[in-house]
Amino acid sequence: MDQVALLQISSALLLNVGFIWLVGSWFARRWLGSSGVKRNDVEPALRKLDLVAAGVSAVASVVALYAATAVMGGISLQEAGPMFWMMLSTTHYGHIGCLTILAMMILFAIRVRGGTSGASDTASLLTIVAFAITRASMGHAGENGILSVSLAAEVVHFFSIGLWTGAVIVSAYFVLTPQRVATLALAVTDRYLNVMSRGVMLAVILIIGTGLYNAWHRIGTVEQLTRSSYGLTLLVKIALVACAIGLGGYNKFFGLPAAGRSARGVAVVRRVLQIESVLLLGALAAAAILTSQQPPTAI
């Protein structure tokens, strides 16, 4: 793997990680509130983490565009410098890329300003959705136009991945930490886990549906799935997602009932979520690799 491909893949992974945290954080606020947790009890810590995530996504978006400049020109990273501004200012890809950076900068500004009003929450969500749309339109799905079914499917797929993975990560490493769980009544934790589980289940259903649609349009045949590097990478991603779904199923039918009875059950659910998060991050890495490859139907 050369420097250009490595930079392209790593920047795509980082901007996606920032995005999924922001989606998970937004929904965690709703779920915690509906479970009886006061917004001000979690807002300061979530706000700081959101600032980091938005900053990482914005910087990674810039780096991804720089890598794209090298890819488009078939040149090295060192040679891409003089062409970078030209790519941003004169190409459709560059214009859309600038919108992704702008979306994260706006969200960063919203979080810097702070506030827990409905208007602030709505603005945050709209900005996150705008990022999802612009980011999806920069991939293969955007080649058919902004009003195409393929782009709509990609946006839903991308946002649903953010919801599932973000919910798992925020829950495992923020909401269910031993220090925070110790301050919450068991009934509150139980309500949070159940509403989070329902949100994740919806996201998984949407991911499966849109994933099948995307695979059909980009792979074409079973032979291409097993004989192309794109297809093999996709199979790795599917395997990781399948394992994560299995862990989610365990939590749904066994972990959550136990968590409703004891703090030990909550700890087990958290551990399973942590393992699930590793698998999902692996799937995100596979997805980042796919962005550097041409699907069989495009060759």
C-alpha positions as CSV (number, residue, x, y, z in Angstrom):
1,M,0.0,0.0,0.0
2,D,1.5,3.3,-1.1
3,Q,1.5,6.6,0.9
4,V,-1.5,8.0,-1.0
5,A,-3.7,5.0,-0.4
6,L,-2.7,4.9,3.3
7,L,-3.5,8.5,3.8
8,Q,-6.8,8.1,1.9
9,I,-7.9,5.2,4.1
10,S,-6.7,6.5,7.4
11,S,-8.3,9.9,6.9
12,A,-11.6,8.3,5.8
13,L,-11.5,6.1,9.0
14,L,-10.8,9.1,11.2
15,L,-13.6,11.3,9.8
16,N,-16.0,8.4,10.1
17,V,-15.1,7.8,13.7
18,G,-15.7,11.4,14.5
19,F,-19.0,11.3,12.8
20,I,-20.3,8.2,14.6
21,W,-19.4,9.6,17.9
22,L,-21.4,12.8,17.1
23,V,-24.4,10.7,16.0
24,G,-24.2,8.5,19.1
25,S,-23.7,11.5,21.4
26,W,-26.8,13.2,20.0
27,F,-29.0,10.2,20.5
28,A,-27.5,9.4,23.9
29,R,-28.7,12.8,25.1
30,R,-32.3,12.0,24.1
31,W,-32.2,8.5,25.6
32,L,-30.7,9.7,28.9
33,G,-33.2,12.4,29.1
34,S,-36.1,10.1,28.5
35,S,-34.7,7.8,31.2
36,G,-34.8,10.5,33.8
37,V,-31.2,11.7,33.7
38,K,-30.8,15.5,34.0
39,R,-29.3,17.1,30.9
40,N,-26.8,19.2,32.9
41,D,-25.4,16.0,34.5
42,V,-23.9,14.8,31.3
43,E,-23.8,17.8,29.0
44,P,-20.4,19.3,30.0
45,A,-18.5,16.0,29.5
46,L,-20.4,15.2,26.2
47,R,-19.8,18.7,24.9
48,K,-16.0,18.4,25.3
49,L,-15.9,15.0,23.6
50,D,-18.1,16.4,20.8
51,L,-15.7,19.2,20.2
52,V,-12.9,16.6,19.8
53,A,-15.0,14.5,17.4
54,A,-16.0,17.5,15.3
55,G,-12.4,18.8,15.2
56,V,-11.1,15.3,14.2
57,S,-13.7,15.0,11.4
58,A,-13.0,18.5,10.1
59,V,-9.2,18.0,9.9
60,A,-9.6,14.4,8.5
61,S,-11.9,15.8,5.8
62,V,-9.2,18.2,4.8
63,V,-6.6,15.5,4.7
64,A,-9.0,13.2,2.7
65,L,-9.4,15.9,0.1
66,Y,-5.6,16.3,-0.1
67,A,-5.3,12.6,-0.7
68,A,-8.0,12.7,-3.3
69,T,-6.0,15.4,-5.1
70,A,-3.1,13.0,-5.4
71,V,-5.4,10.2,-6.5
72,M,-7.1,12.3,-9.2
73,G,-3.8,13.5,-10.6
74,G,-2.0,10.2,-10.3
75,I,0.8,12.0,-8.5
76,S,2.6,11.7,-5.2
77,L,1.6,13.5,-2.0
78,Q,4.5,15.9,-2.4
79,E,3.3,16.9,-5.9
80,A,-0.3,17.3,-4.8
81,G,0.4,20.5,-2.8
82,P,0.3,23.0,-5.7
83,M,-2.9,21.3,-7.2
84,F,-4.8,21.2,-3.9
85,W,-6.5,24.6,-4.1
86,M,-7.3,24.1,-7.8
87,M,-9.1,20.8,-7.0
88,L,-11.1,22.5,-4.2
89,S,-12.1,25.5,-6.2
90,T,-12.7,24.1,-9.7
91,T,-14.1,20.5,-9.2
92,H,-17.5,19.3,-8.1
93,Y,-15.8,16.9,-5.8
94,G,-13.8,19.7,-4.2
95,H,-16.9,21.8,-3.7
96,I,-18.8,19.0,-2.0
97,G,-15.7,18.2,0.1
98,C,-15.7,21.8,1.3
99,L,-19.3,21.4,2.4
100,T,-18.3,18.5,4.6
101,I,-15.6,20.6,6.3
102,L,-18.1,23.4,6.7
103,A,-20.6,21.1,8.3
104,M,-18.2,20.0,11.0
105,M,-17.0,23.6,11.6
106,I,-20.6,24.7,12.2
107,L,-21.1,21.8,14.6
108,F,-17.9,22.7,16.3
109,A,-19.1,26.2,16.7
110,I,-22.5,25.0,18.1
111,R,-20.7,22.9,20.7
112,V,-18.3,25.8,21.6
113,R,-21.3,28.1,22.2
114,G,-22.9,25.4,24.3
115,G,-26.6,25.5,25.2
116,T,-29.2,22.8,25.7
117,S,-32.1,24.4,23.9
118,G,-34.3,22.6,21.4
119,A,-33.0,25.0,18.7
120,S,-29.4,24.0,19.5
121,D,-30.2,20.3,19.3
122,T,-32.1,20.7,16.0
123,A,-29.3,22.7,14.5
124,S,-26.8,20.0,15.6
125,L,-28.9,17.2,14.1
126,L,-29.4,19.1,10.8
127,T,-25.6,19.7,10.6
128,I,-24.9,16.0,11.2
129,V,-27.4,15.0,8.5
130,A,-25.9,17.6,6.1
131,F,-22.5,16.0,6.7
132,A,-23.9,12.5,6.0
133,I,-25.5,13.7,2.7
134,T,-22.4,15.5,1.5
135,R,-20.0,12.7,2.5
136,A,-22.2,10.0,0.9
137,S,-22.4,12.1,-2.3
138,M,-18.6,12.0,-2.6
139,G,-18.6,8.3,-3.0
140,H,-19.7,6.0,-5.8
141,A,-23.4,6.6,-4.9
142,G,-23.1,10.2,-5.8
143,E,-22.2,9.5,-9.4
144,N,-26.0,9.1,-10.2
145,G,-27.0,12.5,-8.9
146,I,-28.2,14.0,-5.6
147,L,-31.8,12.8,-6.2
148,S,-30.9,9.2,-7.1
149,V,-32.1,6.2,-5.1
150,S,-28.5,5.0,-4.8
151,L,-27.5,8.2,-3.0
152,A,-30.5,8.1,-0.7
153,A,-29.7,4.5,0.2
154,E,-26.1,5.5,0.9
155,V,-27.1,8.4,3.1
156,V,-29.5,6.1,5.1
157,H,-26.7,3.4,5.3
158,F,-24.1,5.9,6.5
159,F,-26.3,7.6,9.1
160,S,-27.5,4.2,10.4
161,I,-23.9,3.0,10.8
162,G,-23.3,6.2,12.8
163,L,-26.4,5.5,15.0
164,W,-25.5,1.9,15.7
165,T,-21.7,2.3,16.1
166,G,-22.1,5.6,17.9
167,A,-24.7,4.2,20.3
168,V,-22.5,1.3,21.2
169,I,-19.3,3.4,21.7
170,V,-21.0,6.2,23.7
171,S,-22.8,3.6,25.8
172,A,-19.8,1.4,26.5
173,Y,-17.2,4.2,27.2
174,F,-19.4,7.0,28.5
175,V,-22.8,6.1,29.8
176,L,-22.0,2.8,31.4
177,T,-18.7,3.5,33.0
178,P,-18.6,2.2,36.6
179,Q,-18.3,5.8,38.0
180,R,-21.4,7.0,36.1
181,V,-23.5,3.8,36.7
182,A,-22.8,4.2,40.5
183,T,-24.6,7.5,40.4
184,L,-27.7,6.2,38.5
185,A,-30.6,4.2,39.9
186,L,-30.8,0.7,38.4
187,A,-34.2,1.5,36.9
188,V,-32.7,4.5,35.1
189,T,-29.9,2.4,33.6
190,D,-32.5,-0.3,32.6
191,R,-34.7,2.3,30.8
192,Y,-31.7,3.8,29.0
193,L,-30.5,0.4,27.8
194,N,-33.9,-0.6,26.5
195,V,-34.5,2.6,24.5
196,M,-30.9,2.4,23.2
197,S,-31.5,-1.2,22.1
198,R,-34.6,-0.3,20.2
199,G,-32.8,2.5,18.4
200,V,-29.9,0.2,17.5
201,M,-32.3,-2.5,16.2
202,L,-33.9,0.0,13.8
203,A,-30.4,1.1,12.7
204,V,-29.4,-2.6,12.0
205,I,-32.5,-3.2,10.0
206,L,-31.8,-0.2,7.8
207,I,-28.1,-1.1,7.5
208,I,-29.0,-4.6,6.2
209,G,-31.6,-3.3,3.8
210,T,-29.5,-0.6,2.3
211,G,-26.3,-2.7,2.4
212,L,-27.9,-5.4,0.3
213,Y,-29.0,-2.7,-2.2
214,N,-25.5,-1.2,-2.4
215,A,-23.8,-4.6,-2.7
216,W,-26.2,-5.5,-5.6
217,H,-25.4,-2.3,-7.5
218,R,-21.6,-2.3,-6.9
219,I,-20.8,-6.0,-7.1
220,G,-23.2,-7.3,-9.7
221,T,-22.5,-11.0,-9.4
222,V,-21.5,-13.6,-6.8
223,E,-18.4,-14.3,-8.9
224,Q,-17.3,-10.7,-8.6
225,L,-17.9,-10.9,-4.8
226,T,-15.3,-13.7,-4.4
227,R,-12.8,-12.8,-7.2
228,S,-12.3,-9.0,-6.7
229,S,-10.4,-7.2,-4.0
230,Y,-13.5,-5.0,-3.5
231,G,-15.7,-8.0,-3.0
232,L,-13.3,-9.7,-0.6
233,T,-13.0,-6.6,1.5
234,L,-16.7,-6.3,1.5
235,L,-17.0,-9.9,2.8
236,V,-14.6,-9.1,5.6
237,K,-16.8,-6.1,6.5
238,I,-19.9,-8.3,6.4
239,A,-18.3,-10.9,8.6
240,L,-17.4,-8.3,11.2
241,V,-20.9,-6.8,11.1
242,A,-22.5,-10.3,11.4
243,C,-20.4,-11.0,14.6
244,A,-21.4,-7.6,16.0
245,I,-25.1,-8.4,15.3
246,G,-24.6,-11.7,17.2
247,L,-23.2,-9.8,20.2
248,G,-26.1,-7.3,20.0
249,G,-28.5,-10.2,20.0
250,Y,-26.9,-11.7,23.1
251,N,-27.3,-8.3,24.9
252,K,-30.9,-8.0,23.7
253,F,-32.1,-11.3,24.9
254,F,-29.8,-12.1,27.8
255,G,-27.7,-9.1,28.8
256,L,-30.5,-6.5,29.1
257,P,-32.7,-8.6,31.3
258,A,-29.8,-9.3,33.6
259,A,-28.8,-5.6,33.7
260,G,-32.3,-4.8,34.9
261,R,-31.7,-6.9,38.0
262,S,-28.2,-6.1,39.1
263,A,-25.2,-3.8,38.7
264,R,-23.2,-6.9,37.8
265,G,-25.5,-7.5,34.8
266,V,-24.9,-3.9,33.7
267,A,-21.1,-4.6,33.8
268,V,-21.6,-7.6,31.6
269,V,-23.6,-5.6,29.1
270,R,-20.9,-3.0,29.0
271,R,-18.2,-5.6,28.4
272,V,-20.2,-7.1,25.5
273,L,-20.7,-3.6,24.1
274,Q,-16.9,-3.0,24.2
275,I,-16.2,-6.1,22.2
276,E,-19.0,-5.1,19.8
277,S,-17.4,-1.7,19.4
278,V,-14.0,-3.3,18.4
279,L,-15.8,-5.3,15.7
280,L,-17.7,-2.3,14.4
281,L,-14.5,-0.2,14.2
282,G,-13.0,-3.1,12.2
283,A,-16.0,-2.9,9.9
284,L,-15.4,0.9,9.6
285,A,-11.8,0.2,8.7
286,A,-12.9,-2.2,6.0
287,A,-15.4,0.5,4.7
288,A,-12.5,3.0,4.6
289,I,-10.5,0.6,2.5
290,L,-13.5,0.2,0.1
291,T,-13.4,4.0,-0.5
292,S,-9.9,3.5,-2.1
293,Q,-11.1,0.7,-4.4
294,Q,-13.2,0.7,-7.5
295,P,-16.3,-1.6,-7.3
296,P,-16.5,-4.3,-10.0
297,T,-19.5,-2.6,-11.7
298,A,-17.6,0.6,-12.2
299,I,-14.6,-1.1,-14.0
